[in-house]
């Protein structure tokens, strides 16, 4: 049977080329097929012939879709081929592809019927030698340095004696044992280990997440927040240490608010993590030595400082005593300081005694003069004068007595309340009156009103002085002074 895809030229006499409708002609063995059938056969032929290829070329047009698939081109000086890397394979890449990086891609060729193109489906991609790896490293280093991630001014000082140290490393390697043993020998402290992978797929993401996790721990929480973080890994090739050159790790270390010591590899190994950290240690053991002081040396230093402090205090006291002794020698004695005051007190005492004597003498003289003025004759004259004045006052009071006029035949008219009535109108209005005479009182009335009994007042008898007794006027002695 003839192959429908094989075209055999028609050699017949009828070679008309201007036919409008395609018709089968005698001897024509080229059957018409669909585009999809041709594309399918090409796809099977290409995939069968190139089921496994390794291409070396430079990445161009690298793009990661939202689905996780990667689309790129591989090129050299003379040709370009499209490539695709599905999500599962792209997740296992050991580096971050970028345009301009030379790689070796392993996969299979296939066609894409929708575009009539062929492409390589990449299963694995590696850098094309150490030169390509170093070129990628240098490109990333320049990019991050331009952003200021490696500036020395942004480096944080390390704490002198951290209470808690966080370590980001593999929990099963020799690195963590070396760090713990070195810390135990120098200055035992609390260590919190965040276990991570230190190489291979996903190592960079785990290291970056551990650094961010330590930085996110709250102070005083269930897990103590470290005062210092050590990112550590043992030695290895540049491929083994590549996770610490990845951009996520470098950015996490640079953004951490906790001081970080980078101890990746041995002394000759350098990663971008070392540049972003606050301090680089040549080895993980050296990082433990840098992190804490030697406890024995610290105790010796404290003892020496205590001795120096004691000597300084003793010297200060001795010098103070010397200055005090020198000052005492030049100061005046107590008698010299208090002598004038004592003399002044004695003088004031003598003057006070004299002043008191003069005051007593003056008072005595005044008393003598006053006593001399009190003579019996003078005193008797004063008494007689006072008695005469008293008698005059008594006569005046006697003359002003309202009952005195009743002795001459007059009467005093009073109303019921005992008030004196002085007018006829008042007497008429009172109704009942009392007429008070020398020897008694009579009740009367005006008009038809009943007479009110007179209010009797008893005049107390004036006491008569006893025989030989003096009256108040004669016994009171006037003031002499």
Helices and strands as residue ranges (DSSP letters): H 35-49, E 53-64, E 70-75, E 80-85, H 87-90, E 102-112, E 117-127, H 130-146, G 152-154, E 164-169, H 174-186, E 190-195, H 203-216, E 228-233, G 242-245, H 247-255, E 260-264, H 272-276, E 279-280, H 284-291, H 295-330, H 334-373, H 376-399, G 402-408, E 412-414, H 424-430, E 432-436, E 441-445, H 472-475
